[in-house]
Amino acid sequence: MSPAAVDSRPNTAHEAPAPARHLVLRLLGLAWRYRKKCLAVVFLNGFVAILGLVGFQLTGLGIDVLRKAVDPAAPAVRWPLGYAPPESWSLVAELSTVAVMMALMAVLSLAIKYWAAIVSAQLSQQIVIQLRTEVYDKLQRLSFRYFDDHDSSSLINRVAGDVQAIRQFVDGVVIKCLVVVITLAVCIVYMLRLNVGLTIACLATTPLLWWGAIWFARVSREQYLQASKLGDEMVRVLSENVQGIQVVKGFAAEKGQIERFAEANRQIVEHKFGIFWSLSLYQPIMGILTQINMLVLIGYGSYLTIRGELPLGTGLFVFANLLHEFANQVGHVTNIANSIQSSLTASERVFEILDAPLEVDSPASPQQPVQVRGEYVLEQVSFEYVPGKPVLKEINLRIGAGQMVGITGETGAGKTTLLALLTRFHDPTSGRILLDGVDLKAWDLPHLRRQIGMVFQESFLFSNTVSNNIAFGKPTATLDEIEFAARQAAAEEFISAMPGQYQNVVGEYGTNLSGGQKQRISLARALILRPPVLILDDATAAVDSETEHAIQQTLDRLRGERTVILVSSRVSTLRHADQIFVLNAGLLAETGNHQQLMQMHGHYFQMAQLQAWEQTLTEPEDSLPEDREASAWSNGQGATFPQMKGIRNV
Ligand SMILES: Nc1ncnc2c1ncn2[C@@H]1O[C@H](COP(=O)(O)OP(=O)(O)OP(=O)(O)O)[C@@H](O)[C@H]1O
């Protein structure tokens, strides 16, 4: 599978949301990792909140000073901390003192807010980078089966978007919760100090506010989960369209694709609207409850002030502001509940990656053989992608060290799957595979993969220079090595003809190269490693026969030095192999070299015959040799092998 390929299979993960408590505990564990910075942000924000409350107190003080000046019968002014200015001070001096204190408070608050914002931003970035790296690292190690089961768009969304939503749990939930709790506690203590009865009366509706927040959290969780899935779907449509743009244009299907994308977008908007609807209902209800508190204050608070039990400025005014701040903080609970839901949804998706078992991994005490000869032995190897549906059945074979072997068979016979087992992209469902006498499962996995140079069926190139693509597995390679590998892969000529030659930048996925050119660069990328085992999956399917001949010569030279395993449908390629394995419906149907297989008059013989016949169709009448078959194989220019399924029908 190409790494960038988009799997259109539906994502089966997350049918039911994971238990919220479990996720919350895990997210709290994540926040704990960053506890120092979290505490710093909480402390600074808490300090800002307290300074705000002190600001109210000072404004109230100013009002009381003014009221006393206007009405000497008003209650005495309560200066903070038992401080009282000298009797000789004028009204202007007293008010100026209050104003200076307020200004100092404002400057201090501003400085701390700035500091809090910086620490908070650092914290966010640290979490995102670390989490993203962890998820990406895990993705690198997950087996192919995991990628088969998950939409690539969903995986991309998780790394790019969901990680941000998890970060939100730390700064938008944990930190905010602590700040809210601190501020609410300070507000309540302040209010109780001012008047216990008024505090109880004004906060009577608070349990309803909490109940509302919990209701909202329950309702919105499922909605957020669904919204994430729709987001994945939209990215999938977009990604498929970009990658399959040739097909889209070739079939003049732009209109349909635009409609598909619009439909995916429409579904997201409709769904988000549902979330906004819940939110829009929740927020005004919460607003009404807080307004009820204000009404209680105006009624009962004014009564207390008129009776002289509550000062106007440092009492009623401060209380009103505290109540307002209280409502503000409770209002944050909505945002927190909102953030909790999106974080839970996102965390479920991200933790699913982090928790996914590494189906293929190195054992606890891996072996790292030094001198690798490249001898493969397969013992009773079977493999199933889907349980109960074997793709390979009890394969027994031996590939000698330094041999060149061919694997062929009809489409879907299991050739690529067999190669995937040899490289341990998958483990056999039963049976075992030995390389140099050591079970592949006992090998250190990276060490094993370093012994194998692979040329995949789909030549995937990175958007980088030609030389960096060739040196992908060996970044330290010198230009001489790169050029030598390119020459071996018959790629030198076309690379030299490019404007920047080896420094020419290959387009995304190698879009500015032909299929054959990509295959040759992929081959050079494998050859530069000089691996003991070279595996080529239909690696010459897109090159012309002259280039194939050149590549064949390279492979012939490697014979004896390295084990070369090639999947091919061309007799012209296979006939040079020391051994050819013919797969048929997952079974090893025939084994032998070209001559032996031809004498068997089995599947291989039929394929060869049809290819020879096709060859004659493309040759001029007078050049037809008497022995058509011999001609087709001796000139080394076999036509593309038709698939066995077709041959059986001949
Ligand atoms: N990831 C997968 N999940 C489930 N089934 C798969 C997967 N990959 C391949 N198969 C199935 O396994 C069988 C063997 O596939 P494989 O790609 O090995 O065949 P192949 O011989 O290489 O075919 P081709 O010549 O067309 O490349 C096919 O029936 C295919 O549908």
The ligand as a Gaussian input file, in Angstrom:
#p B3LYP/6-31G(d) Opt

LIG

0 1
 N       -4.895000      -5.344000       3.175000
 C       -5.665000      -6.307000       2.752000
 N       -6.762000      -6.664000       3.422000
 C       -7.551000      -7.675000       3.001000
 N       -7.300000      -8.385000       1.888000
 C       -6.208000      -8.083000       1.169000
 C       -5.337000      -7.019000       1.561000
 N       -4.336000      -6.955000       0.652000
 C       -4.571000      -7.916000      -0.253000
 N       -5.693000      -8.597000       0.058000
 C       -6.255000      -9.729000      -0.673000
 O       -5.286000     -10.762000      -0.640000
 C       -5.226000     -11.430000      -1.870000
 C       -3.775000     -11.438000      -2.381000
 O       -3.409000     -10.118000      -2.646000
 P       -1.952000      -9.771000      -3.196000
 O       -1.851000      -8.310000      -3.304000
 O       -0.952000     -10.481000      -2.384000
 O       -2.024000     -10.441000      -4.624000
 P       -1.003000     -10.328000      -5.819000
 O       -0.750000     -11.723000      -6.285000
 O        0.189000      -9.541000      -5.438000
 O       -1.880000      -9.539000      -6.870000
 P       -1.416000      -8.535000      -8.031000
 O       -0.665000      -9.329000      -9.042000
 O       -2.707000      -8.036000      -8.570000
 O       -0.602000      -7.486000      -7.367000
 C       -6.198000     -10.721000      -2.795000
 O       -7.378000     -11.488000      -2.823000
 C       -6.454000      -9.402000      -2.141000
 O       -7.762000      -8.971000      -2.370000

